[in-house]
């Protein structure tokens, strides 16, 4: 396991923002508390990445360094895409004493999609639990080598089972509420692999062209994708509608907690071209 990179001062600021007056217990209950708080406070979004790639800025992509990720979240309320968000979640959990591993997965949005998703799992003796900063499934999902497991929430709940030797997790992204599978490839990814795969998205990624944001709000999942406000309800249904620029600002600032200064800088959406 890599050594955590969060110093005590920054970790305490992060924990305080997540609602903790002291560190959580390093057990399953503590993990549940941290992950539940994360899913309701740290969005999955590409706001800073859009700013970076659309301006062709030099340097590492935003959020690639956990310190940068958390400082931006504390200041602007934004999160990151999978490599940044799960990298930061890994470092937070590691710094708290949890046994954490980085994973590589494939979002099966199409049958031949390549592996391109970073994720995180936590181990307790012989049990493993997925805690993903992109899918934001609200509670740790146990990875059982034999039977199916699930998170029993209608809005963000999901299931997990093994097929063809690998874990498959059906979930509901905002741009495809009907859902598709996330297939876990392995849990042997290193920080360097996360960094390299993140950097490889600079040239092309679905998240380089239009704003996406997702957060668990109350008993629903709320966010936007391709210019549309999307809500996954606790009843299991979903609603979608187009947003005006004023409505987009209100959704991001009032509902998702972004700073006005960040939202005012986000570029307008562009159509996503075909994958090279």
DRENMARLUM-575625 format. One record per residue (C-alpha): residue number from 1; x, y, z. Coordinates in steps of 0.05 Angstrom, whole numbers. Example, Ala and Ser with C-alpha at 12.3 -4.5 7.8 and 13.67 -1.06 7.14 Angstrom:
ATOM   pos     east    north       up
ATOM     1      246      -90      156
ATOM     2      273      -21      143
END
This chain:
ATOM   pos     east    north       up
ATOM     1        0        0        0
ATOM     2       27       69      -18
ATOM     3       39      119       38
ATOM     4      -16      171       43
ATOM     5        2      241       21
ATOM     6      -45      282       64
ATOM     7      -12      320      120
ATOM     8      -48      324      186
ATOM     9      -70      396      177
ATOM    10     -103      385      109
ATOM    11     -133      320      131
ATOM    12     -166      354      190
ATOM    13     -194      408      146
ATOM    14     -223      355       99
ATOM    15     -253      315      156
ATOM    16     -284      378      186
ATOM    17     -315      396      119
ATOM    18     -343      325      115
ATOM    19     -375      334      183
ATOM    20     -326      298      229
ATOM    21     -302      328      294
ATOM    22     -252      271      302
ATOM    23     -225      216      258
ATOM    24     -271      157      243
ATOM    25     -258       88      270
ATOM    26     -216       45      224
ATOM    27     -269       -8      213
ATOM    28     -329      -21      169
ATOM    29     -373       28      208
ATOM    30     -321       82      201
ATOM    31     -314       68      127
ATOM    32     -390       74      119
ATOM    33     -390      141      154
ATOM    34     -333      170      112
ATOM    35     -360      144       46
ATOM    36     -431      167       60
ATOM    37     -405      236       77
ATOM    38     -362      238       14
ATOM    39     -420      219      -32
ATOM    40     -461      277       -5
ATOM    41     -405      329       -6
ATOM    42     -353      314      -60
ATOM    43     -382      314     -130
ATOM    44     -360      275     -190
ATOM    45     -348      330     -242
ATOM    46     -303      354     -296
ATOM    47     -307      429     -283
ATOM    48     -233      442     -272
ATOM    49     -212      393     -325
ATOM    50     -254      430     -377
ATOM    51     -220      495     -359
ATOM    52     -151      462     -364
ATOM    53     -158      424     -430
ATOM    54     -199      478     -467
ATOM    55     -144      528     -452
ATOM    56      -88      478     -468
ATOM    57      -55      494     -402
ATOM    58       11      461     -384
ATOM    59       25      419     -323
ATOM    60      -11      360     -292
ATOM    61      -86      355     -299
ATOM    62     -126      386     -243
ATOM    63     -136      342     -182
ATOM    64      -81      294     -202
ATOM    65      -45      312     -138
ATOM    66      -90      297      -77
ATOM    67      -69      362      -43
ATOM    68      -91      402     -104
ATOM    69     -156      362     -107
ATOM    70     -175      376      -35
ATOM    71     -153      449      -35
ATOM    72     -198      461      -96
ATOM    73     -255      424      -63
ATOM    74     -249      464        1
ATOM    75     -247      529      -38
ATOM    76     -295      516      -95
ATOM    77     -337      455      -77
ATOM    78     -315      418     -140
ATOM    79     -289      347     -145
ATOM    80     -259      313     -206
ATOM    81     -265      257     -255
ATOM    82     -249      185     -238
ATOM    83     -173      186     -235
ATOM    84     -171      250     -193
ATOM    85     -230      234     -148
ATOM    86     -212      162     -134
ATOM    87     -139      180     -126
ATOM    88     -159      232      -73
ATOM    89     -206      184      -38
ATOM    90     -151      132      -36
ATOM    91     -104      181       -3
ATOM    92     -155      203       48
ATOM    93     -173      133       68
ATOM    94     -100      111       69
ATOM    95      -82      170      114
ATOM    96     -137      149      162
ATOM    97     -107       79      168
ATOM    98     -152       39      122
ATOM    99     -123      -16       78
ATOM   100     -136       12       10
ATOM   101     -122      -10      -61
ATOM   102     -130       25     -128
ATOM   103     -168      -11     -182
ATOM   104     -176       -9     -257
ATOM   105     -245      -19     -288
ATOM   106     -282      -13     -354
ATOM   107     -346       26     -363
ATOM   108     -384      -18     -412
ATOM   109     -420       39     -447
ATOM   110     -407        0     -511
ATOM   111     -387      -73     -521
ATOM   112     -316      -57     -541
ATOM   113     -301       -1     -491
ATOM   114     -229       -1     -467
ATOM   115     -210       -1     -393
ATOM   116     -212       72     -372
ATOM   117     -239       79     -301
ATOM   118     -202       84     -236
ATOM   119     -234       60     -172
ATOM   120     -218       42     -100
ATOM   121     -230      -16      -52
ATOM   122     -218      -24       22
ATOM   123     -200      -91       55
ATOM   124     -218     -118      124
ATOM   125     -185     -185      134
ATOM   126     -219     -228       80
ATOM   127     -273     -178       59
ATOM   128     -266     -125        5
ATOM   129     -311      -65       -5
ATOM   130     -316      -19      -65
ATOM   131     -319       55      -51
ATOM   132     -322       93     -116
ATOM   133     -316      169     -121
ATOM   134     -350      171     -189
ATOM   135     -410      124     -182
ATOM   136     -423      153     -112
ATOM   137     -463       93      -89
ATOM   138     -472      118      -18
ATOM   139     -449       57       20
ATOM   140     -389        9       13
ATOM   141     -406      -47      -35
ATOM   142     -380     -115      -13
ATOM   143     -343     -153      -67
ATOM   144     -364     -225      -57
ATOM   145     -328     -278      -99
ATOM   146     -388     -325      -94
ATOM   147     -455     -289      -89
ATOM   148     -487     -224     -110
ATOM   149     -485     -163      -65
ATOM   150     -520      -96      -68
ATOM   151     -530      -26      -40
ATOM   152     -605      -21      -26
ATOM   153     -621       51      -47
ATOM   154     -668       66     -104
ATOM   155     -633      129     -127
ATOM   156     -560      108     -125
ATOM   157     -563       35     -106
ATOM   158     -527      -18     -147
ATOM   159     -513      -92     -148
ATOM   160     -450     -132     -159
ATOM   161     -438     -203     -183
ATOM   162     -384     -243     -218
ATOM   163     -389     -260     -291
ATOM   164     -334     -290     -334
ATOM   165     -287     -286     -275
ATOM   166     -295     -211     -261
ATOM   167     -341     -167     -220
ATOM   168     -396     -132     -259
ATOM   169     -432      -74     -227
ATOM   170     -494      -45     -262
ATOM   171     -502       29     -245
ATOM   172     -538       92     -270
ATOM   173     -495      148     -300
ATOM   174     -533      213     -309
ATOM   175     -526      215     -384
ATOM   176     -553      143     -389
ATOM   177     -602      133     -331
ATOM   178     -621       65     -358
ATOM   179     -551       45     -338
ATOM   180     -494        0     -360
ATOM   181     -442      -43     -326
ATOM   182     -377      -25     -293
ATOM   183     -330      -85     -299
ATOM   184     -273      -90     -249
ATOM   185     -208     -112     -283
ATOM   186     -162     -115     -223
ATOM   187     -141      -80     -158
ATOM   188      -67      -76     -171
ATOM   189      -63       -6     -201
ATOM   190       -9       40     -176
ATOM   191       -8      114     -166
ATOM   192       36      120     -228
ATOM   193      -16       82     -269
ATOM   194      -71      129     -245
ATOM   195      -28      188     -264
ATOM   196       -9      161     -332
ATOM   197      -81      141     -349
ATOM   198     -106      209     -326
ATOM   199      -55      244     -370
ATOM   200      -75      200     -429
ATOM   201     -144      232     -427
ATOM   202     -116      300     -444
ATOM   203     -121      287     -519
ATOM   204     -190      256     -518
ATOM   205     -242      240     -465
ATOM   206     -318      247     -463
ATOM   207     -304      295     -405
ATOM   208     -264      344     -447
ATOM   209     -322      376     -483
ATOM   210     -384      387     -439
ATOM   211     -397      396     -366
ATOM   212     -417      337     -323
ATOM   213     -431      339     -248
ATOM   214     -462      289     -200
ATOM   215     -476      289     -125
ATOM   216     -521      253      -76
ATOM   217     -569      306      -50
ATOM   218     -617      283        4
ATOM   219     -650      219      -22
ATOM   220     -635      234      -95
ATOM   221     -577      238     -144
ATOM   222     -574      307     -175
ATOM   223     -531      336     -229
ATOM   224     -524      353     -302
ATOM   225     -500      320     -365
ATOM   226     -498      347     -436
ATOM   227     -534      411     -415
ATOM   228     -591      376     -381
ATOM   229     -611      374     -308
ATOM   230     -618      302     -287
ATOM   231     -647      275     -222
ATOM   232     -649      202     -201
ATOM   233     -704      197     -150
ATOM   234     -712      154      -88
ATOM   235     -772      121     -121
ATOM   236     -725       94     -175
ATOM   237     -750      141     -229
ATOM   238     -712      196     -265
ATOM   239     -727      265     -292
ATOM   240     -689      305     -345
ATOM   241     -697      374     -374
ATOM   242     -655      426     -410
ATOM   243     -624      483     -370
ATOM   244     -618      557     -385
ATOM   245     -551      589     -366
ATOM   246     -583      619     -304
ATOM   247     -613      552     -284
ATOM   248     -546      519     -294
ATOM   249     -512      569     -248
ATOM   250     -566      558     -195
ATOM   251     -561      482     -199
ATOM   252     -485      483     -192
ATOM   253     -481      536     -137
ATOM   254     -545      527      -97
ATOM   255     -555      452     -103
ATOM   256     -486      423     -114
ATOM   257     -445      473      -74
ATOM   258     -397      500     -127
ATOM   259     -369      570     -119
ATOM   260     -397      624     -165
ATOM   261     -326      644     -185
ATOM   262     -311      574     -212
ATOM   263     -378      566     -247
ATOM   264     -370      633     -281
ATOM   265     -305      609     -314
ATOM   266     -330      542     -340
ATOM   267     -332      543     -417
ATOM   268     -394      529     -457
ATOM   269     -408      458     -478
ATOM   270     -383      431     -544
ATOM   271     -409      370     -581
ATOM   272     -369      307     -565
ATOM   273     -334      283     -628
ATOM   274     -325      209     -645
ATOM   275     -270      174     -607
ATOM   276     -205      174     -649
END
